[in-house]
C-alpha cells in the first residue's frame, strides 16, 4: 500500500472500532477513572457531586467552597413555578403523561435560550463582562462602555443586567452574602459588574441580575464562558421536574385550560363554501 495513503488515514485507522478518550474509563468490577482521579478512591465520600460535575465538564477539581457556591447558585436557578416557560414544558409533559426523563429533558432544552435559563445566558454574559474588563483596562470609561452597547427599548441591551418582570433580583443580596461567607474576594470582573450595576441603576433603572452576577463571579474564578455553559446546562431541571409532578395527576387538559372564546382569530373572515355542481 502506498505509504502516503497510509499516513493520510493513520489517525482514523488507529480509531477504527475503538473509543479513544482521556476523559474516563470504567474498569468492570474494580473502579472508574475520571480524568486523572479514581472515582472510588479519590472522589467517593471525599468530594461532592458538584465537584465531580465540574470535573467532568471542565477537567478541573474545584474546592469545596466553590462547589458549595455553585450548588446554592443552582438552587436559585430552578423555581418550581409553572409560569416560567421551561417549567410550562414540564407541566404540559405531565399532562400528557410523558416520562419524567422526557419532561425534564424537554424543559432543559426550552431553557437553552439567549433570553433566560442560566446556561447559555451565563455564557453570553461572561463573554460580555470578560470583554468589558479588557476594554476598561485598556482605558475605556464606564460611560463609553455603556454607550458602545446597542439600545433596546431605549436601554442598553446588556445581558446580565435588568430583568423582564421585576427590576429587583431577589437572589443578588443572598449571593453577595454567600460570596463573603465563603471568603471569596471580588475580582476584577465582579468589581466592574458592581460598578456597572450602580451606573445602570442610576441612569436607566436597570441593575445586575443573577446571570450577570454569576457571570462575573465565575469569570473571577478562572472559568471560560464555554466552561460555565457546560456546567450549568441542566440548572433548571429541578423546577421542571417539580412542575411535571404537579401536573401529572391532574385531570387531562387542565393545565392552562382555554375556552374557544379565549382564542383570538386574525385570519380570513368566515365565508360560504361554493357549491360544487354534480
PyMOL commands that set and color helices and strands:
alter all, ss='L'
color gray80, all
select helices_A, chain A and resi 3-8+10-13+39-43+49-58+64-75+85-95+100-110+120-137+142-147+171-181+188-204+210-220+225-231+237-248+260-262
alter helices_A, ss='H'
color red, helices_A
select strands_A, chain A and resi 24-27+31-34+37-38+151-152+155-156
alter strands_A, ss='S'
color yellow, strands_A
deselect
rebuild
show_as cartoon
